């Protein structure tokens, strides 16, 4: 046993090996002049383990593994193996069963098929020549908190399908998706989970191969090339990552060596009944090494810009989705999962230690405090968090008939009570356009034209509101059908005028956001925001200013009512103002009825200011104004 191998094992068992993918799994090796692969697997309760595959006819006795010095890990060198050879571990348990398990650290896997094709495949990640050096250097110098971030969320399996229903490959996505995201003006793309999973209908959230990107679309090198293409186009890549739970497929992590190993062993912590999955054991050091290494792996090997960490609330609370009597309090009598808290803090500390410019984004649905504050200040250590409260309030508001919106006006404004307590991303994600919730545009009340107008006004509000942005695929073209993982986005809709104009609106407001420092430079304090008219609920009217770090302002005004406003007076600083963006423009599908574009303030008191402007504002409209002179 070499010290070179002994120390990684020691660190692994102490929860400190954050590159355990270099030790475990299958790695190309030259031994005694022979080329082959060395296999290592952690299976502490196993009586014996062997490597089986096509190369030995799946004979469980042909290639027995050797127990290593730690007594819990098994190792074997097999010569003459080659890339793409298929394999599993055959684990003989204390109960006398043989379990055939995929490699938890495999870099590649068979393409999933119903009931079969779930083995691991040999693959050497070395050899890809990255071409994103300029992007990576720029990324390292970017202040992510004060830079624009407008994310296009994508399910790679269903963004676009071929006429016969086949997926686009990573190579094809590198040509089509990259140019599309660039054209539409987004700064980042976020992939719903791409780690190997057996069932398309899980959308990737039930992972069986944490280190293997799905082979449905190509090889690991093909996936590297996709990320490389995004980077060369100046677009960041965020991966959806699922460290909270895993499915109970027999070939996966589930009871890996015959009993609880990766999953929690406590009766109240083991099962996630709502999802039919198992919770990870965050108190087990080897599991910490496995998961934190997995996060490091995607930053190091695939150059990703960030991870969106799924289902954080399910990790934080012992009583998550449980009734009284179904959970045991922690040592302090609380419902906090102390081990999960420690894991999340260590995860973020480790990632930022290795990759200071990383994005670590929490999808956390409760009001857990200090989620995006540093761990040395008592925070959890993420640098961004999805603002689920904003999302729920705003969607409730826009789904309300304008006739009754005055009773819901607080849902437009309440988010500013806490907008600067965390570093937020404003998400309109996949979860909001499935399971009968209706598509984004179809949530809007009213006739056909009103639905588009309402969607434009909402998007205008989202872009002006403090916080980074995220929008799910198909929302950008106002698709009426809900997202369906078995079908692609209905891009043919852009052959129809209203959808084409809405796509143009999305593209141009995205560009306006990127080119307007007031909308992103000061997202984290009142220095970047000023209320102008927060409380005119009777007329469904709202106005505020966004302010950049040099004091430059953009005035954002909104009419969410179902009727035009005439002669409305808004208090502003003295000067001349020009409309710089108007959702009611004919080019976007609006009416374009009110032609005035420049306004001079008059010495008429309104909204706490000595000067004001009077204007007409169409129903369901967003407008941005800039001061052009004193």
C-alpha positions, 0 to 999 in steps of 0.5 A: 500500500503506497503512501500516495494512496493511503493519504487520500483514503485517510482524508476520505474517511475523515470527510476531508478528501475533496478530490476523491474522484481521483482515488475512487472509480476507474482510472487508466493505469500502466502497471508492470508495463501493461496498460489497463484500468485500476478500480477502487470502490468503497463498500465497508460491509461487503464480504467481497467485491469483484469487477464484472463486465463485457470483458469477462462475460459478467463472471462474478468470480473472474476478477475479484478485488483486493481489500485495501489497508483501510479494510473498507475499500476494494481495489483491482488493476485489470489490463487490456481494458479500453474506453467504453468497456462496460462494467459494474461491481458485484458486491457479495453481502453479509446476507448472502446476496449478490448486488450488481452496482454501477460505479458511484464515481464512474465518469461515463455510463450506458445510455439509459433504457427501460429495465436495462442499460444502467452499467458504468463505462470506462472513460478517461477525462483527460485529453480535451483541449479547452479554448476558454482561457480568455473567458476564464481570466475575465471570470476571475476578475468579475465581481459577480454581485455587481454584474448583470446575471440573466439566466436562461434555464434549460432542460437539455433533453427537451429544449429542441427535439429532432423531427423523429423525436430524438434528442439533440446531442451535446455537439448539436446543442453547441451549435444551436443552443449557444447561438440562440442563448447569445442571440436572445441576450442572456448572460448565463444558461442553467442546465436542469440536472445533466448527471446520469438518471434512468428516467426522463420524467424525473427531469434529472432530479433522481440521479444515479451517476453523480460523476457521469453526465448523461450519455443520452446526448454524447460523451463527457468530452462532448459535454466539455465542448458544449461548455467551451462553446458557451464560454467562447460566446461569453455565456456562463454555465450553471448546473442544477445539482442534487445533493439532498437525495437519490433514487432507490434504483437497485443498481445505484447508491441505494443500500450500496453494500447491502445496507445503509451506506450513502443514505441516512440510517436513522429511521426518521431521516432515511426516507423522502416519502414525497419523492420516493427517494433516500436522503444522504447521510450528512453525518457520515464523513465519507458521504461528505467527501463524496458530495463535496468532491462532486461539486469540486469535480464539475468546477475543475473538470468541466469549467462550470461557472456555478451550481444551483443547489436543489432542495436545500430546505429538505436538507435543513429541516428534520421535519421537512414534509413530515407530520408530528411523531415522524421525526426526532429533534436534534440534541437541542430539541430543534428541527434543524438538521445540524449535520446538513448545516455543517455539510452546506457550510463546508461545501461552500467554504471548499468551493470558494477556496478552490474557485473564488469566482464560483456561483453557489446558488441555493434553491431554498424555499423557507426563510432560513436566515443568512443563507448568502452570508459568509460562514465566518459571520454565521451564514450558510455561505452561498453567494446567491439564493432563489427568491421563492417568496417574490416568485410566489407573490408575483405569480399570484398577483398577475394571475388575479383579474385586474379588476381585483388586483387592488386587493393584492397590491401588497404582493407587488411591494412586499418583496422590498421589505426583505429584498436586501437581506440576501443576494437574490435571484428572481426565478420563473423556473420550470416548476411554475409551468407544469402540472396544471399551473399553466404556461407563463403567458397563459397565467395572465387573465384577459383576452389574447392581446391582454395575455401578451401585454400582461406578460410583457409588463410582468417581465418589465417589472422583473427586470427592474426589480432588485435581484438577478434574473432567471427565466425558463425556456419557452417563456421567451416566446410566450408558449401557451402549452405547458412544458412537457419533458417529452417534447421540445419548445414550440419554436414554430410559434414565432412564425405567428406575429404576436409570438415573434414580437414577444420574442423580440421584446424578450431579446431587447429587454434582456439587452436593455438590462445588460446595458443598464448598470442601474438595473444590476450594479446595486442589487444589495442595498437601498442605495440602488432603489428608491420608491416613487409610488408604492401604494397606489393599489386602487389604480394598480400603479407602481413606480420606482427608480433604480440607481447605479453606483455613480448615481445614474437613475432609471425610472420604472413605471407600471400600469397593471390595471385593465384600463388606460390611465389618463393624466397620471401625475408622478413626482420626480426630480426637476428635469426633462425625461425621455421614455427609453423602453416601452412595452406597449410599442407596436414592435412588441405587439402593443398598441402604440397609441400614446405617442409622447416620448419626452416629458418636462417636469412641472412645479406641481407637488406629487408623491413627496416631490416639488416637481412632477410629470403628467402622462397617459399610460396604457393598460398592462404596460411597463415603461422606463424613463431616463432623465436627459437634462436638468 
